[in-house]
């Protein structure tokens, strides 16, 4: 179980970074459209 959480840590960070980048891209696209 500890091994699972250890492998999930970086994955969660990666998902958080991906979410932040995608939201920024979405805001940029919306600004370009408007």
PQR file of N, CA, C, O and H, with PARSE charges and radii, in Angstrom:
ATOM      1  N   UNK A   1       0.831  -1.202   0.000 -0.4000 1.5000
ATOM      2  CA  UNK A   1       0.000   0.000   0.000 -0.0000 2.0000
ATOM      3  C   UNK A   1       0.868   1.255   0.000  0.5500 1.7000
ATOM      4  O   UNK A   1       0.553   2.236  -0.673 -0.5500 1.4000
ATOM      5  N   UNK A   2       1.955   1.217   0.754 -0.4000 1.5000
ATOM      6  CA  UNK A   2       2.853   2.374   0.795 -0.0000 2.0000
ATOM      7  C   UNK A   2       3.472   2.590  -0.582  0.5500 1.7000
ATOM      8  O   UNK A   2       3.719   3.723  -0.993 -0.5500 1.4000
ATOM      9  H   UNK A   2       2.210   0.419   1.301  0.4000 1.0000
ATOM     10  N   UNK A   3       3.720   1.482  -1.291 -0.4000 1.5000
ATOM     11  CA  UNK A   3       4.293   1.587  -2.627 -0.0000 2.0000
ATOM     12  C   UNK A   3       3.310   2.279  -3.571  0.5500 1.7000
ATOM     13  O   UNK A   3       3.711   3.042  -4.450 -0.5500 1.4000
ATOM     14  H   UNK A   3       3.519   0.561  -0.957  0.4000 1.0000
ATOM     15  N   UNK A   4       2.027   2.005  -3.380 -0.4000 1.5000
ATOM     16  CA  UNK A   4       1.006   2.612  -4.233 -0.0000 2.0000
ATOM     17  C   UNK A   4       0.962   4.125  -4.034  0.5500 1.7000
ATOM     18  O   UNK A   4       0.914   4.881  -5.004 -0.5500 1.4000
ATOM     19  H   UNK A   4       1.702   1.385  -2.666  0.4000 1.0000
ATOM     20  N   UNK A   5       0.978   4.566  -2.773 -0.4000 1.5000
ATOM     21  CA  UNK A   5       0.936   6.007  -2.498 -0.0000 2.0000
ATOM     22  C   UNK A   5       2.207   6.687  -2.997  0.5500 1.7000
ATOM     23  O   UNK A   5       2.171   7.833  -3.446 -0.5500 1.4000
ATOM     24  H   UNK A   5       1.017   3.952  -1.985  0.4000 1.0000
ATOM     25  N   UNK A   6       3.329   5.975  -2.916 -0.4000 1.5000
ATOM     26  CA  UNK A   6       4.598   6.547  -3.375 -0.0000 2.0000
ATOM     27  C   UNK A   6       4.568   6.748  -4.886  0.5500 1.7000
ATOM     28  O   UNK A   6       5.164   7.695  -5.399 -0.5500 1.4000
ATOM     29  H   UNK A   6       3.358   5.045  -2.552  0.4000 1.0000
ATOM     30  N   UNK A   7       3.879   5.865  -5.597 -0.4000 1.5000
ATOM     31  CA  UNK A   7       3.809   5.995  -7.052 -0.0000 2.0000
ATOM     32  C   UNK A   7       2.714   6.982  -7.449  0.5500 1.7000
ATOM     33  O   UNK A   7       2.752   7.555  -8.538 -0.5500 1.4000
ATOM     34  H   UNK A   7       3.395   5.096  -5.180  0.4000 1.0000
ATOM     35  N   UNK A   8       1.739   7.178  -6.562 -0.4000 1.5000
ATOM     36  CA  UNK A   8       0.648   8.104  -6.872 -0.0000 2.0000
ATOM     37  C   UNK A   8       1.057   9.559  -6.669  0.5500 1.7000
ATOM     38  O   UNK A   8       0.480  10.451  -7.290 -0.5500 1.4000
ATOM     39  H   UNK A   8       1.707   6.712  -5.677  0.4000 1.0000
ATOM     40  N   UNK A   9       2.034   9.811  -5.818 -0.4000 1.5000
ATOM     41  CA  UNK A   9       2.476  11.175  -5.537 -0.0000 2.0000
ATOM     42  C   UNK A   9       2.845  11.958  -6.786  0.5500 1.7000
ATOM     43  O   UNK A   9       2.238  12.990  -7.070 -0.5500 1.4000
ATOM     44  H   UNK A   9       2.503   9.086  -5.314  0.4000 1.0000
ATOM     45  N   UNK A  10       3.839  11.480  -7.539 -0.4000 1.5000
ATOM     46  CA  UNK A  10       4.251  12.197  -8.758 -0.0000 2.0000
ATOM     47  C   UNK A  10       3.123  12.285  -9.782  0.5500 1.7000
ATOM     48  O   UNK A  10       3.023  13.264 -10.521 -0.5500 1.4000
ATOM     49  H   UNK A  10       4.332  10.642  -7.308  0.4000 1.0000
ATOM     50  N   UNK A  11       2.277  11.263  -9.822 -0.4000 1.5000
ATOM     51  CA  UNK A  11       1.176  11.277 -10.787 -0.0000 2.0000
ATOM     52  C   UNK A  11       0.195  12.396 -10.470  0.5500 1.7000
ATOM     53  O   UNK A  11      -0.296  13.076 -11.371 -0.5500 1.4000
ATOM     54  H   UNK A  11       2.357  10.467  -9.222  0.4000 1.0000
ATOM     55  N   UNK A  12      -0.087  12.581  -9.184 -0.4000 1.5000
ATOM     56  CA  UNK A  12      -1.001  13.653  -8.769 -0.0000 2.0000
ATOM     57  C   UNK A  12      -0.400  15.018  -9.096  0.5500 1.7000
ATOM     58  O   UNK A  12      -1.102  15.923  -9.547 -0.5500 1.4000
ATOM     59  H   UNK A  12       0.311  12.029  -8.452  0.4000 1.0000
ATOM     60  N   UNK A  13       0.905  15.156  -8.864 -0.4000 1.5000
ATOM     61  CA  UNK A  13       1.578  16.430  -9.186 -0.0000 2.0000
ATOM     62  C   UNK A  13       1.521  16.683 -10.687  0.5500 1.7000
ATOM     63  O   UNK A  13       1.301  17.813 -11.125 -0.5500 1.4000
ATOM     64  H   UNK A  13       1.476  14.421  -8.498  0.4000 1.0000
ATOM     65  N   UNK A  14       1.720  15.626 -11.473 -0.4000 1.5000
ATOM     66  CA  UNK A  14       1.687  15.755 -12.927 -0.0000 2.0000
ATOM     67  C   UNK A  14       0.294  16.164 -13.391  0.5500 1.7000
ATOM     68  O   UNK A  14       0.147  17.016 -14.268 -0.5500 1.4000
ATOM     69  H   UNK A  14       1.898  14.709 -11.117  0.4000 1.0000
ATOM     70  N   UNK A  15      -0.731  15.548 -12.794 -0.4000 1.5000
ATOM     71  CA  UNK A  15      -2.108  15.885 -13.163 -0.0000 2.0000
ATOM     72  C   UNK A  15      -2.434  17.324 -12.776  0.5500 1.7000
ATOM     73  O   UNK A  15      -3.129  18.022 -13.514 -0.5500 1.4000
ATOM     74  H   UNK A  15      -0.611  14.856 -12.082  0.4000 1.0000
ATOM     75  N   UNK A  16      -1.939  17.770 -11.628 -0.4000 1.5000
ATOM     76  CA  UNK A  16      -2.196  19.138 -11.182 -0.0000 2.0000
ATOM     77  C   UNK A  16      -1.536  20.130 -12.134  0.5500 1.7000
ATOM     78  O   UNK A  16      -2.131  21.146 -12.493 -0.5500 1.4000
ATOM     79  H   UNK A  16      -1.374  17.203 -11.028  0.4000 1.0000
ATOM     80  N   UNK A  17      -0.304  19.831 -12.541 -0.4000 1.5000
ATOM     81  CA  UNK A  17       0.408  20.712 -13.468 -0.0000 2.0000
ATOM     82  C   UNK A  17      -0.306  20.735 -14.817  0.5500 1.7000
ATOM     83  O   UNK A  17      -0.437  21.788 -15.440 -0.5500 1.4000
ATOM     84  H   UNK A  17       0.179  19.005 -12.250  0.4000 1.0000
ATOM     85  N   UNK A  18      -0.767  19.565 -15.263 -0.4000 1.5000
ATOM     86  CA  UNK A  18      -1.478  19.486 -16.543 -0.0000 2.0000
ATOM     87  C   UNK A  18      -2.781  20.282 -16.488  0.5500 1.7000
ATOM     88  O   UNK A  18      -3.141  20.961 -17.449 -0.5500 1.4000
ATOM     89  H   UNK A  18      -0.660  18.709 -14.757  0.4000 1.0000
ATOM     90  N   UNK A  19      -3.481  20.195 -15.363 -0.4000 1.5000
ATOM     91  CA  UNK A  19      -4.729  20.937 -15.204 -0.0000 2.0000
ATOM     92  C   UNK A  19      -4.492  22.440 -15.240  0.5500 1.7000
ATOM     93  O   UNK A  19      -5.265  23.184 -15.844 -0.5500 1.4000
ATOM     94  H   UNK A  19      -3.188  19.644 -14.582  0.4000 1.0000
ATOM     95  N   UNK A  20      -3.414  22.886 -14.587 -0.4000 1.5000
ATOM     96  CA  UNK A  20      -3.109  24.315 -14.552 -0.0000 2.0000
ATOM     97  C   UNK A  20      -2.765  24.816 -15.951  0.5500 1.7000
ATOM     98  O   UNK A  20      -3.224  25.880 -16.367 -0.5500 1.4000
ATOM     99  H   UNK A  20      -2.786  22.282 -14.096  0.4000 1.0000
ATOM    100  N   UNK A  21      -1.955  24.045 -16.673 -0.4000 1.5000
ATOM    101  CA  UNK A  21      -1.556  24.450 -18.027 -0.0000 2.0000
ATOM    102  C   UNK A  21      -2.761  24.459 -18.967  0.5500 1.7000
ATOM    103  O   UNK A  21      -2.917  25.376 -19.773 -0.5500 1.4000
ATOM    104  H   UNK A  21      -1.582  23.181 -16.335  0.4000 1.0000
ATOM    105  N   UNK A  22      -3.611  23.436 -18.862 -0.4000 1.5000
ATOM    106  CA  UNK A  22      -4.771  23.368 -19.756 -0.0000 2.0000
ATOM    107  C   UNK A  22      -5.751  24.505 -19.469  0.5500 1.7000
ATOM    108  O   UNK A  22      -6.355  25.053 -20.391 -0.5500 1.4000
ATOM    109  H   UNK A  22      -3.484  22.691 -18.208  0.4000 1.0000
ATOM    110  N   UNK A  23      -5.911  24.863 -18.184 -0.4000 1.5000
ATOM    111  CA  UNK A  23      -6.823  25.960 -17.843 -0.0000 2.0000
ATOM    112  C   UNK A  23      -6.268  27.287 -18.358  0.5500 1.7000
ATOM    113  O   UNK A  23      -7.024  28.146 -18.813 -0.5500 1.4000
ATOM    114  H   UNK A  23      -5.421  24.418 -17.435  0.4000 1.0000
ATOM    115  N   UNK A  24      -4.951  27.451 -18.286 -0.4000 1.5000
ATOM    116  CA  UNK A  24      -4.335  28.676 -18.802 -0.0000 2.0000
ATOM    117  C   UNK A  24      -4.512  28.756 -20.317  0.5500 1.7000
ATOM    118  O   UNK A  24      -4.799  29.823 -20.860 -0.5500 1.4000
ATOM    119  H   UNK A  24      -4.337  26.753 -17.917  0.4000 1.0000
ATOM    120  N   UNK A  25      -4.339  27.620 -20.996 -0.4000 1.5000
ATOM    121  CA  UNK A  25      -4.520  27.597 -22.447 -0.0000 2.0000
ATOM    122  C   UNK A  25      -5.971  27.910 -22.802  0.5500 1.7000
ATOM    123  O   UNK A  25      -6.242  28.625 -23.767 -0.5500 1.4000
ATOM    124  H   UNK A  25      -4.106  26.753 -20.555  0.4000 1.0000
ATOM    125  N   UNK A  26      -6.903  27.368 -22.012 -0.4000 1.5000
ATOM    126  CA  UNK A  26      -8.318  27.614 -22.270 -0.0000 2.0000
ATOM    127  C   UNK A  26      -8.641  29.096 -22.100  0.5500 1.7000
ATOM    128  O   UNK A  26      -9.391  29.664 -22.894 -0.5500 1.4000
ATOM    129  H   UNK A  26      -6.682  26.787 -21.228  0.4000 1.0000
ATOM    130  N   UNK A  27      -8.077  29.724 -21.067 -0.4000 1.5000
ATOM    131  CA  UNK A  27      -8.300  31.156 -20.845 -0.0000 2.0000
ATOM    132  C   UNK A  27      -7.725  31.964 -22.004  0.5500 1.7000
ATOM    133  O   UNK A  27      -8.338  32.933 -22.451 -0.5500 1.4000
ATOM    134  H   UNK A  27      -7.468  29.263 -20.422  0.4000 1.0000
ATOM    135  N   UNK A  28      -6.551  31.569 -22.491 -0.4000 1.5000
ATOM    136  CA  UNK A  28      -5.932  32.272 -23.610 -0.0000 2.0000
ATOM    137  C   UNK A  28      -6.777  32.169 -24.868  0.5500 1.7000
ATOM    138  O   UNK A  28      -6.938  33.146 -25.599 -0.5500 1.4000
ATOM    139  H   UNK A  28      -6.052  30.782 -22.128  0.4000 1.0000
ATOM    140  N   UNK A  29      -7.319  30.976 -25.117 -0.4000 1.5000
ATOM    141  CA  UNK A  29      -8.159  30.777 -26.301 -0.0000 2.0000
ATOM    142  C   UNK A  29      -9.441  31.599 -26.189  0.5500 1.7000
ATOM    143  O   UNK A  29      -9.886  32.202 -27.166 -0.5500 1.4000
ATOM    144  H   UNK A  29      -7.188  30.183 -24.523  0.4000 1.0000
ATOM    145  N   UNK A  30     -10.033  31.620 -24.994 -0.4000 1.5000
ATOM    146  CA  UNK A  30     -11.255  32.405 -24.796 -0.0000 2.0000
ATOM    147  C   UNK A  30     -10.977  33.886 -25.002  0.5500 1.7000
ATOM    148  O   UNK A  30     -11.804  34.601 -25.569 -0.5500 1.4000
ATOM    149  H   UNK A  30      -9.672  31.131 -24.200  0.4000 1.0000
ATOM    150  N   UNK A  31      -9.813  34.355 -24.545 -0.4000 1.5000
ATOM    151  CA  UNK A  31      -9.460  35.765 -24.721 -0.0000 2.0000
ATOM    152  C   UNK A  31      -9.258  36.080 -26.202  0.5500 1.7000
ATOM    153  O   UNK A  31      -9.611  37.167 -26.660 -0.5500 1.4000
ATOM    154  H   UNK A  31      -9.141  33.775 -24.084  0.4000 1.0000
ATOM    155  N   UNK A  32      -8.693  35.134 -26.947 -0.4000 1.5000
ATOM    156  CA  UNK A  32      -8.479  35.345 -28.376 -0.0000 2.0000
ATOM    157  C   UNK A  32      -9.815  35.386 -29.117  0.5500 1.7000
ATOM    158  O   UNK A  32      -9.997  36.182 -30.039 -0.5500 1.4000
ATOM    159  H   UNK A  32      -8.406  34.251 -26.574  0.4000 1.0000
ATOM    160  N   UNK A  33     -10.745  34.526 -28.708 -0.4000 1.5000
ATOM    161  CA  UNK A  33     -12.052  34.472 -29.376 -0.0000 2.0000
ATOM    162  C   UNK A  33     -12.832  35.754 -29.112  0.5500 1.7000
ATOM    163  O   UNK A  33     -13.450  36.308 -30.021 -0.5500 1.4000
ATOM    164  H   UNK A  33     -10.598  33.880 -27.959  0.4000 1.0000
ATOM    165  N   UNK A  34     -12.803  36.221 -27.876 -0.4000 1.5000
ATOM    166  CA  UNK A  34     -13.515  37.448 -27.527 -0.0000 2.0000
ATOM    167  C   UNK A  34     -12.627  38.633 -27.884  0.5500 1.7000
ATOM    168  O   UNK A  34     -13.018  39.782 -27.679 -0.5500 1.4000
ATOM    169  H   UNK A  34     -12.301  35.771 -27.138  0.4000 1.0000
TER
END
